[in-house]
Amino acid sequence: MKFVVKTTDFQKAISSVEGVITVREINSILSKIKVEVDDSKVYLSATDLEISIKTSVEAEAISKGNISLPARQLSSTFKLLNFANTLVENDENNPTISIITDAEKKVDYRMNINGMEGDEIKTIAKVDTEETVEFPCEILAEMIKKTFYSVAVEDTRFVFNGLFISNDGDKVSCVGTDGRRLSKVDRVFPTTLPFSEGVIIPHKAIKEISKMIETSENGRIGLVDKQIYLSNESIELQCKLIDGTYPDYESVIPKSSNYSVRVPREEFQVALRQAISVAEEPSRQIRLKFSNNQLNLNASTPGSTEVNININIDYQDEDIVIAFKGDYLVDVLKSIDNPEVIIEFSNQNAPAVFKDPNDEQFVSVIMPMKIQ
């Protein structure tokens, strides 16, 4: 294996795949990036046995071959290289060692990295495009932004650890929940996705999907060997789905509420940051008091600090105090782009609904806390 590649391009390719690698893996095959040389491209791939990701970079291929190299060492090496083009080749006497030098020999540099046989890593096989459909990356990226924060991490109820995606014809729904909050958004796609039964995509895979589609216009998506598969111009991702039945989320969303209030989002965000700074750990509870044309935010750490912040709103009903985990409020406000946010509630014990005035297809539900 021997090739010449633009240094910055290769570093970007490494960054595209190394996020899959588990930090705890140090010397195993799962800590490696597979490097394969073809006629005019170099392919990099990695896997944690649940998620596989693969990308390619243009290169001058001198001889074909492959090797698996430690991701951490490969990444740190290329971040520090100070020459434009890099020559990577296997040692003639030991094919599991890669030698990295300046391709133009302007810099006297040589790095040897010990690896292992490239065939030890099995990632993504060639996928038939007929098994996938085209989708607009911008729309899916927006849907993930509006729901992903509600997905649980390492919950014993495994179905909560992933984002639920389903479609009814051309209408696609994304739902995230951790049992204490829920976010849902619907969008119409130009093509029909193959998820009419619904799929639960793991938390870690959604993070990688977000990165790969954030700057792309269109991609392809489908179910391949009962796994989710996505690709764009240069990256492929394939992942095992979470097996299980997603909860009946529609039954959690209140169909009506006694009160509906519009709150200026930016002012609310600033007040939240100020309140959370003194809120008691670990709950970081924020108490919202709706009273005569005012929203009061109160937070405290007993025996230490307390803060009260008032925001002018249009509200003339009975006084109600509702407590929420502050981080949940911050997350939902980040997902709303409108200058205002609608808060609907019935009492201090019922789930509260947060809406975007300009997006009827988005809803977020947060369960209140017991007031401390």
Backbone hydrogen bonds, N-H to C=O, Kabsch-Sander energy under -0.5 kcal/mol:
donor,donor_aa,acceptor,acceptor_aa,energy
2,K,63,S,-2.3
3,F,88,V,-2.4
4,V,60,E,-2.0
5,V,86,T,-2.3
7,T,84,A,-2.9
10,F,6,K,-2.2
11,Q,7,T,-2.1
12,K,8,T,-2.0
13,A,9,D,-1.9
14,I,10,F,-2.2
15,S,11,Q,-2.3
16,S,12,K,-1.5
17,V,13,A,-0.9
17,V,14,I,-0.9
18,E,14,I,-2.2
19,G,15,S,-0.5
20,V,17,V,-1.5
21,I,18,E,-1.0
25,E,22,T,-1.3
26,I,24,R,-0.6
31,S,28,S,-1.8
32,K,29,I,-1.4
33,I,69,L,-3.3
34,K,45,S,-3.1
35,V,67,I,-3.4
36,E,34,K,-0.5
36,E,43,Y,-2.7
37,V,65,G,-2.9
38,D,36,E,-0.5
38,D,41,K,-2.9
42,V,57,V,-2.4
43,Y,36,E,-3.0
44,L,55,T,-2.6
45,S,34,K,-1.8
46,A,53,I,-2.0
48,D,51,I,-1.8
52,S,238,Q,-3.0
53,I,46,A,-2.3
54,K,236,E,-2.6
55,T,44,L,-2.8
56,S,234,S,-1.0
57,V,42,V,-2.0
59,A,40,S,-1.9
60,E,4,V,-2.9
61,A,39,D,-0.5
61,A,59,A,-0.9
62,I,2,K,-2.3
62,I,60,E,-0.7
63,S,2,K,-2.1
65,G,37,V,-1.1
67,I,35,V,-1.8
68,S,116,M,-2.6
69,L,33,I,-2.8
69,L,67,I,-0.5
71,A,31,S,-2.7
74,L,70,P,-2.5
75,S,71,A,-2.8
76,S,72,R,-2.2
77,T,73,Q,-2.0
78,F,74,L,-2.1
79,K,75,S,-1.8
80,L,76,S,-0.8
80,L,77,T,-0.9
81,L,77,T,-0.6
86,T,5,V,-3.2
87,L,101,T,-2.8
88,V,3,F,-2.7
88,V,86,T,-0.6
89,E,99,I,-1.9
90,N,1,M,-2.3
91,D,94,N,-0.7
91,D,97,I,-2.8
97,I,94,N,-1.9
98,S,113,I,-2.5
99,I,89,E,-3.5
100,I,111,M,-2.8
101,T,87,L,-2.2
102,D,109,Y,-0.6
103,A,85,N,-2.0
103,A,101,T,-0.5
104,E,85,N,-0.5
105,K,102,D,-1.2
109,Y,107,V,-1.6
111,M,100,I,-2.1
113,I,98,S,-2.6
115,G,96,T,-3.8
116,M,68,S,-1.9
120,E,117,E,-1.4
121,I,118,G,-1.5
122,K,120,E,-0.5
123,T,121,I,-0.6
125,A,123,T,-0.6
131,E,128,D,-2.2
132,T,129,T,-1.7
133,V,221,I,-2.7
135,F,219,G,-2.4
137,C,135,F,-0.7
137,C,217,E,-1.5
138,E,217,E,-0.6
140,L,136,P,-1.7
141,A,137,C,-2.8
142,E,138,E,-1.9
143,M,139,I,-2.2
144,I,140,L,-2.4
145,K,141,A,-2.1
146,K,142,E,-1.7
147,T,143,M,-0.6
147,T,144,I,-1.1
148,F,144,I,-3.2
150,S,147,T,-1.7
151,V,148,F,-1.8
152,A,160,F,-2.2
152,A,177,T,-0.9
158,F,156,T,-1.3
160,F,157,R,-2.4
161,N,158,F,-2.0
162,G,159,V,-0.8
163,L,201,I,-2.5
164,F,175,V,-2.7
165,I,163,L,-0.5
165,I,199,V,-2.6
166,S,173,S,-2.0
167,N,195,F,-1.2
168,D,171,K,-2.7
171,K,168,D,-1.6
172,V,170,D,-0.6
172,V,187,R,-3.4
173,S,166,S,-3.1
174,C,185,V,-2.4
175,V,164,F,-2.4
176,G,183,S,-2.3
178,D,181,R,-1.4
179,G,181,R,-0.7
182,L,365,V,-2.6
183,S,176,G,-2.5
184,K,363,V,-2.8
185,V,174,C,-2.0
186,D,361,Q,-1.6
187,R,172,V,-2.3
189,F,170,D,-3.1
189,F,187,R,-0.5
193,L,191,T,-0.6
195,F,193,L,-0.6
198,G,195,F,-1.2
199,V,165,I,-2.4
201,I,163,L,-2.7
201,I,199,V,-0.6
203,H,161,N,-2.2
206,I,202,P,-2.1
207,K,203,H,-1.7
208,E,204,K,-1.5
209,I,205,A,-2.7
210,S,206,I,-2.5
211,K,207,K,-1.6
212,M,208,E,-2.1
213,I,209,I,-1.7
214,E,210,S,-1.0
216,S,213,I,-1.0
219,G,135,F,-2.4
220,R,231,S,-2.5
221,I,133,V,-2.6
222,G,229,Y,-1.9
223,L,131,E,-0.6
224,V,222,G,-0.6
224,V,227,Q,-2.8
227,Q,224,V,-1.4
228,I,239,C,-2.0
229,Y,222,G,-2.5
230,L,237,L,-2.6
231,S,220,R,-2.0
232,N,235,I,-2.1
236,E,54,K,-3.1
237,L,230,L,-2.9
238,Q,52,S,-2.6
239,C,228,I,-2.3
240,K,50,E,-2.3
241,L,226,K,-0.5
242,I,200,I,-2.7
246,Y,244,G,-0.6
249,Y,247,P,-1.9
251,S,248,D,-0.8
252,V,249,Y,-1.2
253,I,249,Y,-1.0
259,Y,345,F,-2.6
261,V,343,I,-2.6
263,V,341,V,-2.6
265,R,339,P,-2.5
266,E,339,P,-0.5
268,F,264,P,-2.2
269,Q,265,R,-2.7
270,V,266,E,-2.3
271,A,267,E,-2.3
272,L,268,F,-2.4
273,R,269,Q,-2.2
274,Q,270,V,-2.0
275,A,271,A,-2.5
276,I,272,L,-3.1
277,S,273,R,-1.3
278,V,275,A,-1.6
279,A,275,A,-0.6
279,A,276,I,-0.8
280,E,300,S,-1.5
284,R,280,E,-3.0
285,Q,280,E,-0.5
286,I,324,F,-3.0
287,R,298,N,-2.8
288,L,286,I,-0.6
288,L,322,I,-3.4
289,K,287,R,-0.6
289,K,296,N,-2.7
290,F,288,L,-0.6
290,F,320,I,-3.1
291,S,289,K,-0.7
291,S,294,Q,-2.4
293,N,291,S,-0.8
293,N,315,Y,-3.8
294,Q,291,S,-1.5
295,L,311,I,-2.8
296,N,289,K,-2.5
296,N,294,Q,-0.5
297,L,309,I,-3.1
298,N,287,R,-2.2
298,N,296,N,-0.5
299,A,307,V,-1.7
301,T,305,T,-2.7
304,S,301,T,-2.4
305,T,301,T,-1.4
307,V,299,A,-2.6
309,I,297,L,-2.2
311,I,295,L,-2.4
313,I,293,N,-1.3
314,D,262,R,-0.5
315,Y,313,I,-1.0
320,I,290,F,-2.0
322,I,288,L,-2.8
323,A,369,M,-0.6
324,F,286,I,-2.6
326,G,284,R,-2.4
326,G,324,F,-0.5
328,Y,325,K,-0.9
329,L,325,K,-1.2
330,V,326,G,-2.1
331,D,327,D,-2.3
332,V,328,Y,-1.9
333,L,329,L,-2.0
334,K,330,V,-1.7
335,S,331,D,-0.9
336,I,333,L,-1.0
341,V,263,V,-2.3
342,I,355,K,-2.4
343,I,261,V,-3.1
344,E,342,I,-0.5
344,E,353,V,-3.0
345,F,259,Y,-1.8
346,S,347,N,-0.5
350,A,347,N,-0.6
352,A,366,I,-2.5
353,V,344,E,-2.8
354,F,364,S,-3.3
355,K,342,I,-2.4
356,D,359,D,-0.6
359,D,356,D,-2.1
362,F,359,D,-1.4
363,V,184,K,-2.4
364,S,354,F,-2.0
365,V,182,L,-3.4
366,I,352,A,-2.4
367,M,180,R,-2.7
369,M,323,A,-3.0
